[in-house]
Each structure stands twice: as C-alpha cells, then as structure tokens.
C-alpha cells in the first residue's frame, strides 16, 4: 500500500493506494493548520485510518507534495513515524516521466507536477496536447505539449479568494452563496457578485483554453481537457468547454510519481 499526502493552502489531502493496480483504496482531507503539532497530526490521521479498518503498517512507502513550506517538515515527520519509511518528497530529482520546459523547473509546485503525471497517465502513451485546470484556492491552468513536455502554466485567484476579496475589501458588498448564476446581468448585489466571480472565473478558464491551444498550435477540439480542484464541479457547469473531471487527480499523480521513482531505482 502507498501512502500519499498533498499539502494545499487550506487542506491536506490523504490517499492510500494499492501498489500493483494503483487503485485508490481510501481518502480523506484534514485542515492544513500550521498551528497543529506533529503529534496532533499523527493522532488525527491514525484515528481516521483506524476507523476505516486499514493498517498503516502495511504501507510499503509514502510520497508527499506541499505548497505550504511551514508544514512540509511536520507532515514529512508524520509520514515517517506512521510508515517507518522516509517519504519521497516531490521536488528536484523525482522521476516524473515527462520533461519540464520552464525557466526553473525547481519552482514548479509539487501539486502541479502530480496533476500532470496523473493526467498524462490517462492518455496511455497517446500523443495529444493537454490542458489541466486545478480550481482550488488559486486556479492554475497548465499546458502540456503532445510530446509530453510540460510547457508552463497560468495562476490566478480562485473562486473563494475572489468572493472573500469582494466581501472583505469593500464596505457594502455582501458575502454570497457559491452557486451558478441564472444570468450574467445581475439584478441585485448577490446576483451581480455571483455572476462576476463564477462566470468571470469560467470565462477566464475558457479564454486560457483558447489561448493555450493557439500557442501550442492546436485547436481546442484537439486538446485533452482535464479539471480537478474543490471548485471544479462549479466550473464544469459554467465553462463552455467539456472537461474530463478527476476529483483525486493530485493524489493519483502522487501515486504515479512514487511508482515511477521506485521502478527507476529498481532498474
């Protein structure tokens, strides 16, 4: 069994995979609270896994990605103590199976690397350009060439940040429900904010699909589109493009990266 953990800005996603089939056996999320101690995270994860009836001691290894540096060492120690093995941390030197064509590959977030790894695995070796959208705390749109080269990405404020900014940085705009607006022309403050944030985010994603496809010298219809992230279900309904939705893309990518690295070390 493989223990995978992805530290995000708001949540830590945890997944356990069957090593041979790479099937996701169990997953959960906990708050990415920097104030928690190693012992607190240890106790929480152990308790959740025990309730599921799984044995962490059966894990053959662990892998970790993080976009929160102040939590990386803490969760790394948690994985080490739980599994009795040093976890693989996504970063320079990890076997990805694809080239990274950006100015400084070491800057690329582990979650983006994992997303690319999982998305490419779905192509099963077929040559096709790909665009990956991760609609989370921030929204990332990543471009992958048909040659399996990661070309780069765009990053912009996510749905929650946009709602929070409008409510927190203005005197009169209310906090609103996160849902698809019925129309673009809002008739009151709540409708107007919802239209601006949700439809604005979807139109931005649509625009990046078209711009990325053009820069990759492809038509949007020729590009494989994949979406993940907490706000993906909202964006899937608002976007005019059809995306393949994968709720656990990052965790599945971590499993792929772990297996690639282990296989490479055994060759």
C-alpha positions in Angstrom: 0.0 0.0 0.0 1.2 3.5 -0.9 0.5 6.5 1.5 0.1 9.8 -0.5 -0.4 13.2 1.0 -0.8 16.6 -0.7 -0.5 19.7 1.4 -2.6 22.5 0.0 -3.2 26.0 1.2 -6.3 25.1 3.1 -6.5 21.3 3.2 -4.2 18.3 3.3 -5.5 15.5 1.1 -4.5 12.0 2.1 -4.9 8.8 0.0 -4.0 5.2 0.2 -3.3 3.2 -3.0 -2.9 -0.5 -3.8 0.6 -0.6 -5.2 0.1 -3.0 -8.0 -3.1 -1.7 -9.5 -2.7 1.9 -8.3 -6.3 1.8 -7.2 -7.3 4.4 -4.6 -8.5 2.5 -1.5 -9.3 5.3 0.9 -9.0 9.1 1.0 -9.8 12.0 3.3 -9.0 15.6 3.9 -7.9 17.5 7.0 -7.3 21.1 7.7 -3.9 22.4 6.8 -3.4 24.2 10.1 0.2 25.3 10.7 -0.5 25.7 14.4 -1.0 21.9 14.8 1.9 19.9 16.1 3.4 16.7 14.7 1.7 14.7 17.4 -1.7 16.3 16.7 -1.5 15.5 13.0 -0.2 12.0 13.9 -3.1 11.3 16.2 -5.7 12.6 13.8 -4.5 10.7 10.8 -4.0 7.5 12.8 -7.5 7.8 14.2 -9.2 8.3 10.8 -7.3 5.4 9.2 -8.1 3.1 12.1 -11.8 3.9 11.8 -11.6 2.8 8.1 -10.1 -0.5 9.2 -6.8 0.0 7.3 -3.4 -0.7 8.7 -0.8 2.0 8.0 1.9 -0.5 8.9 1.2 -2.3 5.7 2.4 0.7 3.7 5.5 0.0 1.6 6.2 3.6 1.1 4.9 7.2 1.2 5.0 10.3 -1.0 4.4 13.9 -0.2 3.8 17.2 -2.1 3.4 20.6 -0.5 2.7 24.2 -1.4 3.0 25.2 2.3 6.7 25.2 3.3 6.0 25.7 7.0 4.0 22.4 7.0 6.3 20.3 4.9 8.7 19.2 7.6 5.9 18.5 10.0 3.9 16.2 7.7 7.1 14.6 6.4 7.9 13.6 10.0 4.3 12.4 10.4 4.6 10.1 7.4 8.0 8.8 8.6 6.6 7.9 12.0 3.4 6.3 10.6 5.0 4.2 7.9 8.5 3.6 9.3 10.0 4.8 6.0 11.3 8.1 4.7 8.7 9.6 2.4 9.5 10.7 -1.2 9.0 14.5 -1.3 8.1 15.8 -4.8 10.8 18.1 -6.0 14.1 18.1 -7.9 15.3 14.6 -8.7 11.9 12.9 -8.6 11.2 10.8 -11.7 8.3 12.4 -13.5 8.2 10.7 -16.8 7.9 14.0 -18.7 10.2 16.9 -19.4 9.6 20.3 -17.8 10.2 23.2 -20.2 10.1 26.2 -17.8 12.9 28.6 -16.8 13.4 27.0 -13.4 11.8 23.5 -13.0 12.6 23.5 -9.3 10.0 26.3 -8.9 7.1 24.1 -10.1 4.7 23.2 -7.4 4.5 19.6 -6.4 0.7 19.6 -6.9 1.1 20.8 -10.5 3.7 18.1 -11.1 1.4 15.5 -9.7 -1.6 16.7 -11.7 0.5 16.5 -14.9 1.7 13.0 -14.1 -1.8 11.7 -13.4 -3.3 13.4 -16.5 -0.6 12.1 -18.8 -1.2 8.6 -17.5 -4.8 8.8 -18.8 -3.5 9.2 -22.3 -1.9 5.8 -22.2 1.0 6.9 -24.4 -1.1 8.7 -27.0 0.4 11.9 -28.4 -2.0 14.7 -27.7 -1.7 18.2 -26.3 -3.3 18.7 -22.9 -4.6 21.5 -20.7 -5.1 20.8 -16.9 -7.2 23.1 -14.7 -6.9 22.9 -10.9 -9.7 25.1 -9.5 -8.7 25.4 -5.8 -7.7 28.2 -3.5 -5.9 29.5 -6.6 -6.8 28.4 -10.1 -3.9 27.0 -12.2 -4.1 26.3 -15.9 -1.3 24.1 -17.2 -0.2 23.3 -20.8 1.4 20.0 -21.9 2.7 19.5 -25.4 1.8 16.4 -27.4 5.5 15.4 -26.9 4.7 15.1 -23.1 6.6 18.3 -22.3 5.2 20.5 -19.5 5.3 24.0 -21.1 4.2 26.1 -18.3 1.0 27.5 -16.6 -1.0 30.5 -15.6 -2.0 31.2 -12.0 -4.8 33.5 -10.8 -7.0 34.0 -7.8 -9.5 31.2 -7.3 -13.3 31.4 -6.6 -13.0 31.6 -2.8 -10.3 34.3 -2.9 -12.4 36.4 -5.3 -15.5 36.1 -3.1 -13.5 36.9 0.0 -11.8 39.9 -1.6 -15.0 41.5 -2.7 -16.7 41.0 0.7 -13.6 41.8 2.8 -12.2 44.8 0.9 -15.4 46.7 0.2 -17.9 48.5 2.5 -21.2 47.3 1.2 -20.8 44.1 -0.9 -22.3 41.1 0.9 -20.9 37.6 1.2 -22.9 35.3 -1.2 -23.6 31.6 -1.8 -21.2 29.8 -4.2 -23.5 28.7 -7.0 -24.1 29.1 -10.7 -25.9 32.3 -11.5 -29.0 32.2 -13.7 -27.8 35.1 -15.8 -24.8 37.3 -16.4 -26.7 40.5 -15.9 -27.3 40.6 -12.2 -30.4 42.3 -10.8 -29.1 42.7 -7.3 -25.8 42.7 -5.4 -25.8 39.0 -4.7 -26.6 38.1 -8.3 -24.0 40.6 -9.6 -21.2 39.2 -7.4 -22.1 35.6 -8.2 -22.1 36.4 -12.0 -18.9 38.3 -11.8 -17.0 35.7 -9.8 -18.4 32.4 -11.1 -19.0 33.3 -14.7 -15.8 35.5 -14.7 -13.8 32.6 -13.5 -15.3 30.2 -16.1 -14.8 32.7 -18.9 -11.2 33.2 -17.8 -10.7 29.4 -17.9 -12.3 29.3 -21.4 -10.1 32.1 -22.6 -7.0 30.3 -21.4 -8.1 27.1 -23.2 -8.3 29.0 -26.4 -5.1 31.0 -25.9 -3.1 27.9 -24.7 -4.4 25.9 -27.7 -3.3 28.6 -30.1 0.1 28.9 -28.5 0.5 25.1 -28.8 -0.6 25.4 -32.5 -3.7 23.4 -31.9 -7.4 23.8 -32.0 -9.3 23.5 -28.6 -11.1 20.4 -30.1 -7.7 18.7 -30.5 -6.7 19.3 -26.8 -7.4 16.9 -24.0 -9.0 18.9 -21.2 -8.8 17.8 -17.6 -10.1 19.6 -14.4 -9.7 19.0 -10.7 -10.0 21.0 -7.5 -12.6 21.8 -4.9 -14.4 24.3 -7.2 -14.2 22.1 -10.3 -17.8 21.0 -10.1 -18.9 24.6 -10.2 -16.6 25.5 -13.1 -17.5 22.4 -15.1 -21.1 23.6 -15.2 -20.1 27.2 -16.1 -17.5 26.6 -18.7 -18.5 26.2 -22.4 -15.8 23.5 -22.9 -16.1 19.9 -21.9 -13.5 18.8 -19.4 -12.8 15.3 -18.0 -13.3 15.7 -14.3 -11.0 13.9 -11.9 -11.7 14.6 -8.2 -8.5 12.9 -7.0 -6.1 13.9 -9.8 -3.3 15.2 -7.4 -3.4 12.1 -5.2 -3.4 9.8 -8.2 -0.5 11.7 -9.7 1.5 11.2 -6.5 0.9 7.5 -6.8 2.2 7.6 -10.4 5.3 9.6 -9.3 6.0 7.2 -6.5 5.7 4.1 -8.7 7.9 5.8 -11.5 10.6 6.5 -8.9 10.6 3.1 -7.3 10.7 1.4 -10.8 13.5 3.7 -11.9 15.5 2.8 -8.7 14.9 -0.9 -9.3 16.1 -0.8 -12.9 
